[in-house]
Amino acid sequence: MPDAKVYNWIDAQPKKGMHKYDDFTAKDVNRTYTNIGVRIQDESERVTIDGGTWRDAGSPDSIGAAFSLVAGSMTIRNVTAIGNYLTSVKPKAAFPNRDGIMAAQRTFLTINGGTFKRFWDAGIDTKATTTMTGTVTVEDSRVSLKVWGPLVGDTLVSRNARDGDVAALQSPVVTGNIHLRKLVVWNEDPNGLLVGFQGDGGIVRIDECELHVPPSYRVSWIKPGSKNTKLILGPTCVQGGKVVVAPIKATAPTGQLVDAGQLLPDGSKDGLITLGAKWAAKLKLKTNTVVRHWDGFRYEVVP
């Protein structure tokens, strides 16, 4: 669907009819929004946003998001959401609040893959009961993942977070309880931060890490006064209180590189993906060609 600038593309407020968008799917929608791309506030269930590119053209002095879940349930699958953060812009707001996703407590959110980048605040900011499947990428945002409730996720790729890769926070009703199976970080900031805690009782568990960061990268930060926080990191994340810096990849791939234009569905545990007919044709390769992720949206053909 061609791009068009809108204030809100979907704005399902209670006064506009309860459950108006039950079982609604929007596929491959491209929109530039100035307030919120999709807001579900009328308790609609099983709303799905599948693919497409969503661009923020709003002011950093107003609250906004590509996707806002206030009441109901939503699945956001393989989207590209692009904020408008620029270092040259100096907003009046001390803490601009524009996110890729914002979700309220007592809602249910599923994020299946996708890329969120250049947001003034968080790529993902959720108080919902949240499930992340596949590989979710957040780039060039203040915080990549802010969680105020329960979240279970497969793989988060965090690139160039300005104020932390993962944050567990507390509201009057819910507290961040995060379990990520894998965290991949790319950041050259020597004072960068892996995990932050704000509030009491936050729990963060990360089973596996791949950290392309300086050795001085901070493991954790706890806001003064916060109590009873818990951080559980696997042996590829931290050893001896220091981050485990991932080995440097080879400077050049051994096989052909192809640009998929998006992240492909996850492959097997060894990271290999066997292309079906659709993707093989799009990439001008043979069906059943095996590829592995290289960087960005590029994949290496396994010789």
C-alpha positions in Angstrom: 0.0 0.0 0.0 1.5 3.4 -1.0 2.6 5.8 1.7 0.4 8.6 2.9 0.9 11.1 5.8 -1.8 10.8 8.5 -2.4 12.0 12.0 -3.6 8.6 13.1 -4.2 5.7 10.7 -6.3 3.7 13.1 -7.6 5.3 16.2 -9.9 2.9 18.0 -11.0 4.9 21.0 -13.8 3.6 23.3 -16.2 6.2 22.1 -15.8 5.0 18.6 -17.2 1.5 19.3 -16.0 -1.3 21.5 -14.1 -4.2 19.8 -14.3 -2.5 16.4 -11.2 -4.1 15.2 -11.5 -7.7 16.5 -9.6 -10.1 14.2 -8.4 -7.2 12.0 -5.2 -7.6 10.0 -3.4 -4.8 8.2 -0.8 -6.2 5.8 2.1 -4.3 4.2 0.7 -0.8 5.0 3.1 2.1 4.5 2.3 5.2 6.5 3.8 8.4 7.8 2.1 9.6 10.9 2.3 12.7 13.1 0.7 11.4 16.2 0.2 7.6 16.4 0.1 5.1 13.6 -2.2 2.6 15.1 -3.9 3.1 18.5 -6.1 0.3 20.0 -8.0 1.6 23.0 -11.4 -0.1 22.6 -10.4 -3.6 23.8 -10.2 -5.0 20.3 -8.7 -8.4 20.3 -6.3 -10.2 17.9 -5.4 -7.0 16.0 -2.5 -7.8 13.7 -0.1 -5.4 11.9 1.8 -7.5 9.4 4.7 -5.9 7.6 4.9 -2.4 6.1 6.9 0.7 6.9 5.8 3.3 9.5 7.5 6.7 9.7 7.2 9.2 12.5 6.9 12.8 11.3 5.6 14.2 14.6 7.1 16.6 17.1 9.4 15.3 19.8 7.6 17.6 22.2 4.4 15.5 21.9 3.7 11.9 22.9 3.6 9.5 20.0 4.3 6.0 18.7 4.0 3.9 15.6 1.8 1.5 17.6 -0.1 2.2 20.8 -1.9 -0.6 22.7 -4.1 0.9 25.5 -6.8 -1.8 25.8 -6.9 -5.2 24.0 -4.4 -7.4 22.3 -2.1 -6.9 19.3 0.4 -8.7 17.2 3.1 -6.7 15.4 4.9 -8.8 12.8 7.9 -8.0 10.7 7.3 -4.2 10.5 9.8 -1.5 10.0 9.1 1.5 12.2 11.3 4.6 11.8 11.4 7.5 14.2 12.8 11.0 13.6 15.5 11.4 16.2 18.2 13.9 15.1 21.1 15.2 17.2 20.6 18.6 15.6 17.1 18.9 16.9 16.8 20.3 20.4 13.2 19.7 21.8 11.7 21.7 24.6 10.7 18.5 26.4 13.4 17.3 28.9 12.5 13.6 28.0 10.8 13.4 24.6 8.3 10.5 24.7 8.1 9.1 21.2 8.4 5.3 20.8 8.2 2.6 18.2 5.7 0.6 20.4 4.0 1.7 23.6 1.7 -0.7 25.4 -0.3 -0.3 28.6 -0.7 -2.6 31.5 -3.5 -5.2 31.3 -3.0 -5.7 27.6 -1.4 -8.5 25.6 1.3 -7.8 23.0 3.2 -10.0 20.6 6.1 -8.7 18.6 7.3 -11.1 15.9 10.5 -9.9 14.3 10.7 -6.4 12.9 13.0 -3.4 13.1 12.5 -0.2 15.1 15.0 2.7 14.8 15.8 6.3 15.5 13.2 6.9 18.3 13.5 9.7 20.7 12.7 7.4 23.6 12.4 3.6 23.3 12.1 1.4 20.4 9.8 -0.7 22.5 8.2 0.5 25.7 5.8 -2.0 27.2 3.7 -2.5 30.4 1.8 -5.3 28.7 2.2 -9.0 29.0 4.6 -9.2 26.1 6.0 -12.0 24.0 8.8 -11.4 21.5 9.4 -14.1 18.9 12.1 -14.4 16.3 14.7 -11.6 16.0 13.6 -8.1 17.0 16.0 -5.3 16.1 16.1 -1.8 17.7 18.6 0.8 16.4 19.7 4.3 17.3 17.1 4.9 20.0 17.5 6.2 23.6 16.7 2.8 25.1 16.1 -0.3 23.0 13.7 -2.2 25.3 11.9 -0.7 28.3 9.8 -3.2 30.2 7.4 -2.5 33.1 5.7 -5.9 33.2 6.3 -9.5 32.2 8.2 -10.1 28.9 9.6 -13.3 27.4 11.6 -13.0 24.2 13.8 -14.9 21.8 16.5 -12.6 20.3 16.9 -8.8 20.7 19.4 -7.0 18.6 20.3 -3.6 20.1 22.3 -1.2 18.0 23.7 2.1 19.3 21.3 2.6 22.2 22.0 6.0 23.8 21.0 5.2 27.3 20.8 1.5 27.7 20.0 -1.7 25.8 17.5 -3.2 28.3 15.6 -1.5 31.1 13.3 -2.9 33.9 11.1 -0.3 35.4 8.3 -0.1 38.0 4.9 1.6 37.8 2.4 1.7 40.6 0.8 -1.6 39.3 3.5 -3.6 37.5 7.3 -4.2 37.6 9.6 -5.3 34.8 10.2 -9.1 34.7 12.3 -9.9 31.6 13.6 -13.1 30.2 15.5 -12.9 26.9 17.0 -16.0 25.4 19.6 -13.9 23.5 20.8 -10.3 23.4 23.1 -9.0 20.6 24.6 -5.6 21.1 26.5 -3.4 18.7 27.7 -0.2 20.4 31.0 1.7 20.4 30.2 3.9 23.4 32.8 3.1 26.1 30.2 4.2 28.8 27.3 2.3 27.2 24.9 0.3 29.4 23.6 -3.2 29.1 20.8 -3.3 31.7 19.2 -0.6 33.8 16.8 -0.8 36.8 14.4 1.9 37.9 12.2 0.9 40.8 11.9 -2.0 43.2 11.7 -5.7 42.4 12.8 -5.7 38.7 14.1 -9.0 37.3 16.2 -9.4 34.2 17.4 -12.7 32.9 19.4 -13.1 29.7 20.6 -16.5 28.8 23.1 -15.7 26.0 24.8 -12.6 24.7 26.8 -11.5 21.7 28.3 -8.2 22.7 30.2 -6.1 20.1 31.1 -3.4 22.6 34.1 -1.9 24.3 35.5 -3.8 27.4 34.4 -0.8 29.6 30.8 -1.2 28.6 28.7 -1.1 31.9 26.9 -4.3 32.9 24.2 -2.7 35.0 22.9 0.5 36.6 20.4 0.7 39.5 18.6 3.9 40.2 19.4 5.1 43.7 16.8 3.9 46.2 15.7 0.9 44.1 15.5 -2.3 46.0 15.3 -6.1 45.5 16.4 -6.0 41.8 17.8 -9.2 40.3 20.1 -9.7 37.3 20.8 -13.1 35.9 23.3 -13.2 33.0 24.6 -16.2 31.2 28.4 -16.9 30.8 28.6 -15.3 27.3 27.3 -12.0 28.8 29.5 -11.3 31.8 32.4 -12.9 33.6 34.2 -11.5 36.6 31.8 -8.6 36.7 32.9 -7.4 33.2 31.1 -7.8 29.8 32.3 -10.6 27.6 33.3 -8.9 24.3 32.4 -11.1 21.3 35.1 -12.2 18.9 35.6 -9.9 15.9 33.9 -11.3 12.8 35.9 -11.9 9.7 36.3 -8.7 7.6 34.8 -10.3 4.6 32.3 -13.1 4.0 33.4 -16.3 2.3 30.2 -16.6 0.2 28.1 -14.3 -1.9 26.2 -11.5 -0.1 22.6 -10.7 -0.9 20.4 -7.9 0.5 17.0 -9.2 1.6 15.6 -5.7 2.4 14.4 -7.0 5.8 15.2 -9.7 8.3 14.3 -13.2 7.2 12.4 -15.6 9.4 14.7 -17.3 11.9 16.4 -20.5 10.8 17.7 -23.3 12.9 19.7 -23.0 16.1 22.9 -22.8 14.2 21.7 -19.6 12.4 21.3 -21.2 9.0 18.2 -20.4 6.9 17.0 -22.6 4.0 15.3 -20.4 1.4 11.9 -21.4 0.1 10.7 -20.7 -3.4 9.4 -17.2 -2.6 12.5 -15.8 -1.0 14.8 -17.7 -3.4 13.1 -16.1 -6.4 13.2 -12.6 -4.7 16.9 -12.9 -4.1 17.6 -14.5 -7.5 18.9 -17.7 -5.9 17.9 -21.4 -6.2 15.2 -22.8 -4.0 16.7 -24.5 -0.9 19.8 -22.2 -1.0 21.2 -21.9 2.6 22.1 -18.5 3.9 23.2 -17.0 7.2 22.7 -13.5 8.6 25.7 -11.2 8.0 24.8 -7.7 9.0 21.8 -5.3 8.6 19.5 -7.0 6.0 22.4 -8.7 4.3 22.8 -12.5 4.2 25.7 -14.6 3.2 25.2 -17.6 0.8 26.7 -20.6 2.5 29.2 -22.1 0.1 
